[in-house]
Amino acid sequence: MSWQGELKIMEERLRLQMSSATRPYDTRTSLKCMAILSAFGLCAAACYPLLWVGMVVIAFSKSSQLYAAPLVVLAALGTVYGSSMLMIYYVNWRFHVPLADMAMALVIAMICLTLVTVAERHYESTKEKQTEALSRRLRQLLAYFKYTVTPVATLSCILQFAWPSALLYATSFMVLLKIFRAALLKLTWAGCPKPGEQMRVLLSGDSFPPKLDGVQNFARNTIQALVRDGHKVHVFCSNGSPTTHLAPENYGATVTRGPGVEVQPKHKITLPSPHFLLALLRFRPHIIQFFDFTPCAFFVVPFLWWLGIPVVISHHSRIDLYATYVPGFIGDYSPQVVRAACEVIFPLATGHLLIDGSQKEQSWFQGHPNTRFWSTGCDLGFFHPSKACQEMRALCSNGRPDLPLVIFVGRLSLEKQVDKLIELVKVTNCEAELCRFAIIGHGDSWESIHQEIGHRPDVYMPGAVTGEKLAAAVASADIFFSPTVTGTLDLVFIESQAAGLAVVGPRAVAVPLVVADGVNGRLYEPLDMEDAKRAIQDIAGGPLEKMKAEARKNANANFTWSKSSAEAIQFHKDVLQYFEKYG
């Protein structure tokens, strides 16, 4: 199949996932997704060495990085399922436990956990009608059944003793395990802070310098705000060093760096390792925040949940939509794999910060007691209309500053739907030259886009631009356009409004929270470039200057980093209060 054919299939997957992403939770679909996840996990375990060879090849290859993320995910699944298979083999060989008994134990565990999950969903939907005392008793009863009765019953099926003795041994094992857990928790957690005590916050993710993106801005500003308010901050990551520009150490945080796999220039995926436990022992946080659902979070969140340390995950990417851009037949099942992983891991986190408020309707967030919208921010001084200059406008418009200038800024990769820029340019200026386009950024798709439209006089493609030149380029344009629907809310939407640009964006994810249709920009149907052309025409031929003024006003009023950081700190405090009350 040609690459264009593959791209069409990816786009169809994306449309389907967008239409079904907010369906309510139902047990049958979840079990189906879990079965698909398990099938991929078993296959990944069988091909485990090949997956690591593939990651090494990708790390040193200049080819498309679309394969990097799925390889890391498959390696993670292979680790989980491979370890489980080795454990089953060892128990069968060393302790002579029949496979039938282990299968029975697995069935009992799945039935118990399914029943508890259904009961928890029902409890969350009816808790408004319950008294606080009844609510507390029900919560304790469900927790006892889930975390004590289920493992004891499961273990009793595996132990090769008569039933009363097996139950006694299983209970004794659980008691010893809980004693060990309590001792480890004492060494790694500072407890909930006392009134007036400053927080100790451990932050982790894959978006720390030298990688520069929107998530890195969130992380940096959160660190600055926490340190400014007197809180202690520790970072666990694999990127950079203490001398790296904008490193967390420059803002008062301490850092533990562990191993990682470099999948793109300046972008490492942090691997779960003993270094994380070392960071816990050194720092003893009150609360932990992961920036995005990273492979490290996939492993570490269940461990932290078992240990009993409150965890917050902030969601900056729509991983369910990104999953549709996995090449080949694996991409047909990747959204279901993501759903199963999210439905298993996300309930274990104490809280979730959502950049895209519509995500609250997704099945893995429904019923969770601590989900909150987290507004984004922007450096309003760096991105400012005063940075506009005629020389930069003439350069970006290829010598036609009299025409409206439409600008795109971002990573040029297929999973960002940047191939739509080609279609937009061709349909917009097919009959008459309506405007000029500046496409700023680099990535895997830069060459293919440049081959198609880079030679045209109405397109300017300089590659990556940073610093004051970027601020001047953005401020010198009239309209910012983005085709991306796989992000929650790309920071460049806010930065463009701060620079005084009208914004044309898809009517999807969190974009409508920023773009008031007809006031500071226009919305169009996602992936429909004919409708995007209509939106650009409406602005270019109408109240362009008024929309630009409204855009700057909106950024000033709603998108400051001080507001964003204050929301995160308050959420940390609220989650700790909830955790102290309910545990």
Secondary structure, DSSP 8 states (H G I E B T S, - for coil): --HHHHHHHHHHHHHHHHHHTT----HHHHHHHHHHHHHHHHHHHHTHHHHHHHHHHHHT--S-GGGHHHHHHHHHHHHHHHHHHHHHHHHHHHS---HHHHHHHHHHHHHHHHHHHHHHHHHHHHGGGS-HHHHHHHHHHHHHIIIIIHHHHHHHHHS-S-HHHHHHHHHHHHHHHHHHHHHHHHHH---S--TT---EEEEEES--TT--SHHHHHHHHHHHHHHHTT-EEEEEESS--TTSTT-GGGGT-EEEE--EEEEETTEEEE---HHHHHHHHHH--SEEEEES--HHHHHHHHHHHHHT--EEEEE-B-HHHHGGG--STHHHHHHHHHHHHHHHHGGGSSEEEESSGGGGGSTTTTT-S-EEE----B-TTTS-GGG--HHHHHHHTTT-TTS-EEEEES---GGGTTTHHHHHHHHHTSSS---EEEEE--STTHHHHIIIIITSTTEEEEE---HHHHHHHHHT-SEEE----SBSS-HHHHHHHHTT-EEEEESSTTHHHH--BTTTEEEE-TT-HHHHHHHHHHHHTS-HHHHHHHHHHHHHHH-BHHHHHHHHHHHHHHHHHHHHHH-
